[in-house]
Amino acid sequence: MFNKLSFKIGLLFFVFILVIESFLFFILYTNLVNDRIDEVMNSLLARGNTHRDVLEDHFDQPTLEHVGIMESASEFIVIITNEKGEIIISSDPVKQEMINVVEHTNDEEIPTEGKIVEDRWSEGNYIVTDSPITISGEHKGHVFMFADTSYVKRTVDQLSNQFLIISFITVLLTIMTIFILSRFITQPLIKMKEETEQLSKGRHNIALHTKRKDELGELANSITKLSQELKELKQARNEFLASVSHELRTPLTYIKGYADIINRQGTSEEQVKEYVEIIREETEQLTVLIKNLFELAKIDQNNFRIRRERVNLCELIQRIIERIRPALAEKKILLHVNCLDEIKAYIDPERFQQVLINILDNAKKHSKEGSKILIEVKQTDQYIIITTTDDGEGIPAQDLPYIFDRLYRVEKSRSRQSGGTGLGLAISKEIIESHGGSIEAKSEIGLGTSIIIKLARGKRNE
């Protein structure tokens, strides 16, 4: 065991880390102890200065007795002397050690702001401060404050015990960490063999962590890279197929629905023509959608070709709504639109229609029967803002930042129909950004979701 490389490396790391941790703990411990002691001393001096300030305003017997009574109920001791150094009041019985401090105080060495005259907490029984009393430029006495050093010693002992516990836990964690790391460092070939066997069985979650710069390190990195690429390829394939199904389902559903209506008895010729026209439009939309899906599968970005034209935005939205209203009616969802007729936008109407249908389709899927969807269009000096709000189930906060990512699904454990966002919102984001705009989502669980589209107004967007 002692001749194993893993043991030697582990021991070397342990000694090195232990030395560093001991040095850091010593510095931290010393600083904490000194800070705590300084805090006690400064607090004691400030307390004495407060009594001194009161006595300088009212240096009489009632005030002296009041100060003594106050400190008799505290954990500190006050001794007040006159200009001759005689004790005139004390909050507790005066001990010889206190008398020695009072008698050996040199008035000339004490500044007006007071001074800590005894700070040897580890040797003596008291920490002592002196606050001189000066009235109208004349020295009238001293306010001595005494703090029992047992309080400071208890604080230091508590810190010591805490540091011992922390040190013990740190040593254990260090040993465990070094043991795990040493095994990874000294057994790269065995690890690579095990992982490549798993890779051949279809398990792609492989990570060979190594800092080697030799052939073994290059081999480990190559295996890790290969496994990640295979994993991403498999995941991308599965997600892409699922996303294609999601994106194709919407126009196909409309085509099937209107085809069924046409086959019903009692459908007038005028209605048949109307529904056939809708089916034709949906077929065209389906062709565009398929093209976009394959464009999103490419590595290159900004693949959309935008054919802008000046349109009445409110009229365009109304035409889009009429196409999707039958689908919303199936769930008895009410759709309201607030839009000013004079709003003009320089956009690609076909692409914008794709965006709005994607958003409304998502809102429908995640809204209950009888709920409402509101589309609001506002215009500012700089932007045209289109907000679509539903009162559906909402999106979890942890998923909200990612719903516009390609191939992202909110709930991967559920079906595409009931949970998650595939390429629909990703395509919408590409289209809006190709227009120079932005799209964002705000949502709360149980309260609904708002999709906010912001288009910049320029020379063509007035």
SVG drawing of the C-alpha trace seen along z (x, -y; Angstrom):
<svg xmlns="http://www.w3.org/2000/svg" viewBox="-78 -77 85 80">
<polyline fill="none" stroke="black" stroke-width="0.4" points="0.0,0.0 2.7,-2.5 4.6,-1.9 1.5,-2.8 1.8,-6.0 -1.7,-6.9 -0.7,-6.8 2.4,-8.9 0.6,-11.5 -2.2,-11.6 0.2,-12.0 2.0,-14.8 -1.2,-16.6 -2.4,-16.1 0.7,-17.6 0.8,-20.5 -2.9,-21.4 -2.6,-20.8 0.2,-23.3 -1.7,-25.9 -4.9,-25.4 -3.0,-25.6 -1.4,-28.9 -4.8,-30.3 -6.6,-29.1 -4.0,-30.7 -4.2,-34.0 -8.0,-33.9 -8.1,-32.8 -5.7,-35.5 -7.5,-38.3 -10.9,-37.2 -9.6,-37.1 -7.9,-40.5 -11.0,-42.0 -13.2,-40.7 -10.8,-42.0 -10.6,-45.4 -14.3,-45.5 -14.7,-44.9 -12.0,-47.4 -13.4,-50.2 -16.9,-49.5 -15.6,-49.8 -13.8,-53.1 -16.9,-54.5 -19.0,-53.6 -16.6,-55.4 -16.5,-58.4 -20.3,-58.6 -20.3,-58.7 -17.5,-61.3 -19.5,-63.5 -22.5,-63.3 -20.4,-64.2 -18.7,-67.1 -22.2,-68.6 -23.5,-67.6 -20.6,-66.9 -22.6,-66.4 -23.4,-63.7 -26.8,-62.6 -25.2,-62.2 -22.3,-60.2 -24.6,-57.9 -26.7,-57.5 -23.7,-56.4 -22.7,-53.9 -26.2,-52.4 -26.4,-52.0 -23.1,-50.0 -24.0,-47.9 -26.6,-46.3 -24.2,-45.6 -21.3,-43.3 -18.9,-46.2 -17.5,-48.0 -17.1,-51.8 -14.8,-53.7 -14.9,-57.5 -12.1,-59.5 -11.6,-63.2 -8.7,-65.4 -6.6,-64.0 -7.1,-60.4 -9.4,-59.5 -12.3,-57.2 -15.6,-59.0 -17.9,-56.4 -17.8,-52.8 -20.5,-50.4 -19.0,-47.3 -16.7,-46.6 -13.2,-47.8 -10.5,-45.2 -6.8,-45.7 -6.0,-45.1 -8.4,-48.0 -6.8,-50.3 -3.3,-49.5 -4.5,-50.6 -6.1,-53.8 -3.0,-54.8 -0.6,-54.2 -2.4,-56.3 -0.5,-59.4 -2.8,-62.2 -0.5,-63.7 -0.4,-60.5 -4.2,-60.3 -5.6,-62.2 -8.9,-64.0 -10.6,-61.3 -9.6,-58.6 -7.2,-55.7 -7.1,-51.9 -4.7,-51.6 -4.8,-47.9 -5.2,-45.5 -3.4,-42.4 -6.5,-40.2 -4.6,-36.9 -2.6,-37.8 -4.7,-40.1 -8.3,-39.9 -9.5,-43.1 -9.4,-45.3 -9.3,-48.9 -10.0,-52.2 -9.6,-55.8 -11.7,-58.8 -10.5,-62.0 -13.1,-64.5 -12.3,-68.1 -14.6,-71.0 -13.9,-74.6 -10.3,-73.5 -9.7,-72.2 -9.0,-68.5 -11.8,-67.1 -11.1,-63.4 -11.3,-60.1 -13.9,-57.6 -12.3,-54.1 -14.2,-51.3 -13.3,-47.7 -14.3,-44.6 -13.7,-41.1 -11.3,-39.3 -13.2,-36.0 -15.7,-37.2 -13.0,-37.8 -11.4,-34.4 -14.7,-32.7 -15.1,-34.3 -11.6,-33.2 -12.3,-29.6 -15.5,-29.5 -13.6,-30.6 -10.9,-28.0 -13.5,-25.2 -15.2,-26.3 -11.9,-26.3 -11.0,-22.9 -14.3,-21.5 -13.9,-23.2 -10.3,-22.0 -11.3,-18.5 -14.1,-18.6 -11.7,-20.2 -9.1,-17.6 -11.6,-14.8 -13.0,-16.5 -9.4,-17.0 -8.6,-13.4 -11.7,-12.2 -11.1,-14.6 -7.5,-13.7 -8.4,-10.0 -10.9,-10.4 -8.7,-12.6 -5.7,-10.3 -7.6,-7.4 -8.6,-9.4 -5.1,-10.6 -3.4,-7.2 -5.8,-5.0 -6.5,-6.7 -6.1,-3.6 -8.6,-1.6 -11.0,-4.5 -10.7,-4.9 -11.2,-1.2 -14.4,-1.2 -15.8,-4.2 -15.1,-3.0 -16.9,0.2 -19.9,-1.8 -19.7,-3.9 -19.9,-0.8 -23.1,0.1 -24.8,-3.2 -24.0,-5.1 -22.8,-8.5 -22.5,-10.4 -18.7,-10.0 -16.3,-12.5 -12.6,-11.6 -11.1,-14.5 -7.3,-14.6 -4.6,-17.3 -2.1,-15.0 -0.4,-16.6 1.0,-13.3 -0.6,-10.7 -2.8,-9.4 -4.2,-12.8 -4.9,-13.4 -6.6,-10.0 -8.8,-10.8 -9.8,-14.1 -10.6,-12.5 -12.8,-9.9 -14.6,-12.6 -15.1,-14.7 -16.4,-11.8 -18.9,-10.8 -20.2,-14.3 -20.6,-14.6 -22.5,-11.3 -24.7,-12.4 -25.5,-15.8 -26.2,-14.2 -28.6,-11.7 -30.3,-14.3 -30.5,-16.8 -32.0,-14.1 -34.7,-13.2 -35.5,-16.8 -35.5,-17.8 -38.0,-15.1 -40.2,-16.0 -40.0,-19.7 -40.9,-19.0 -43.9,-17.1 -45.0,-20.0 -44.5,-22.6 -46.3,-20.6 -49.2,-19.7 -50.7,-23.2 -51.3,-23.8 -52.2,-20.1 -54.8,-20.4 -56.4,-23.4 -56.3,-21.6 -57.9,-18.5 -60.5,-20.5 -61.7,-22.5 -61.7,-19.5 -64.0,-17.7 -66.3,-20.7 -66.5,-20.7 -67.6,-17.0 -70.4,-17.8 -73.9,-17.9 -75.4,-21.3 -72.3,-23.2 -73.1,-25.9 -71.1,-26.4 -69.9,-29.8 -68.6,-28.3 -66.9,-25.5 -65.1,-28.1 -64.1,-30.0 -62.8,-26.8 -61.0,-25.7 -59.2,-29.0 -58.2,-28.7 -56.9,-25.1 -54.9,-26.5 -53.4,-29.2 -52.5,-26.7 -50.8,-24.5 -48.7,-27.4 -48.0,-28.2 -47.0,-24.6 -44.5,-24.8 -42.9,-27.9 -42.9,-26.3 -41.1,-23.2 -38.5,-25.3 -37.9,-27.3 -37.6,-24.1 -34.7,-22.9 -33.1,-26.4 -33.1,-26.2 -31.4,-22.9 -28.4,-24.5 -25.5,-25.9 -25.6,-29.3 -27.8,-31.9 -29.9,-34.7 -31.1,-32.5 -34.5,-34.2 -35.3,-36.2 -37.5,-39.1 -39.7,-40.6 -41.0,-43.7 -43.8,-45.9 -45.8,-48.6 -49.0,-47.1 -51.8,-48.2 -50.9,-46.2 -54.3,-46.0 -55.9,-44.7 -53.2,-42.1 -53.8,-40.9 -57.5,-40.7 -56.9,-38.5 -54.6,-36.2 -57.2,-36.0 -59.9,-35.0 -57.9,-32.1 -57.2,-30.8 -60.5,-31.7 -62.2,-28.3 -59.4,-26.5 -59.8,-28.8 -63.6,-28.3 -63.1,-24.5 -61.9,-25.3 -64.4,-28.3 -61.5,-30.7 -62.4,-34.3 -59.9,-36.4 -59.9,-40.2 -57.8,-42.7 -57.0,-46.3 -55.3,-48.0 -55.4,-51.5 -56.3,-51.5 -53.7,-54.1 -50.7,-51.9 -48.6,-51.1 -45.7,-48.7 -42.9,-47.9 -42.8,-44.1 -43.0,-40.8 -46.7,-40.0 -46.2,-36.3 -43.4,-36.0 -45.4,-38.0 -48.4,-35.8 -46.2,-32.8 -45.0,-34.4 -48.5,-35.3 -50.0,-31.9 -47.2,-30.2 -47.8,-32.4 -51.6,-32.0 -51.3,-28.2 -49.1,-28.0 -51.6,-30.1 -54.4,-27.9 -52.7,-24.7 -51.9,-25.9 -55.2,-27.7 -58.3,-26.2 -61.7,-26.1 -63.5,-29.4 -60.4,-31.4 -59.4,-34.6 -56.5,-35.8 -55.8,-39.5 -53.7,-41.1 -52.7,-44.7 -50.9,-46.8 -49.3,-50.1 -47.1,-52.6 -44.5,-54.9 -42.0,-57.3 -39.5,-54.5 -41.3,-51.2 -44.4,-49.3 -45.3,-46.9 -47.5,-43.8 -48.4,-42.0 -50.3,-38.7 -51.5,-37.7 -53.3,-34.5 -54.5,-33.4 -53.2,-29.8 -51.1,-27.6 -47.9,-29.7 -44.3,-28.8 -42.0,-27.8 -39.4,-30.5 -36.5,-28.2 -37.6,-27.5 -38.6,-31.1 -35.1,-32.2 -34.8,-29.3 -38.2,-29.1 -36.9,-30.9 -33.9,-28.5 -34.0,-26.1 -35.2,-22.7 -35.9,-23.6 -38.8,-21.9 -40.2,-23.1 -41.2,-19.7 -39.2,-17.0 -41.0,-14.2 -44.3,-15.0 -45.6,-14.9 -45.0,-17.6 -48.6,-18.5 -49.0,-19.0 -45.7,-20.3 -43.0,-22.5 -41.9,-24.7 -40.1,-23.3 -39.1,-25.3 -42.2,-27.5 -40.9,-30.2 -37.4,-29.7 -38.6,-30.5 -40.6,-33.4 -37.5,-34.8 -35.5,-34.5 -38.2,-36.3 -38.6,-39.1 -34.9,-39.7 -34.6,-39.6 -37.0,-42.6 -34.6,-44.3 -37.0,-43.8 -37.1,-41.8 -39.4,-39.2 -39.6,-38.3 -41.9,-36.4 -43.3,-37.2 -45.1,-34.5 -46.3,-33.3 -47.5,-29.9 -51.3,-29.8 -51.7,-33.4 -50.7,-33.1 -48.1,-34.2 -47.4,-37.4 -45.4,-37.4 -44.1,-40.9 -42.9,-41.8 -41.1,-45.1 -40.4,-46.4 -38.3,-49.5 -39.9,-52.3 -37.7,-53.7 -38.2,-55.6 -40.3,-52.8 -42.1,-52.1 -44.0,-55.3"/>
</svg>
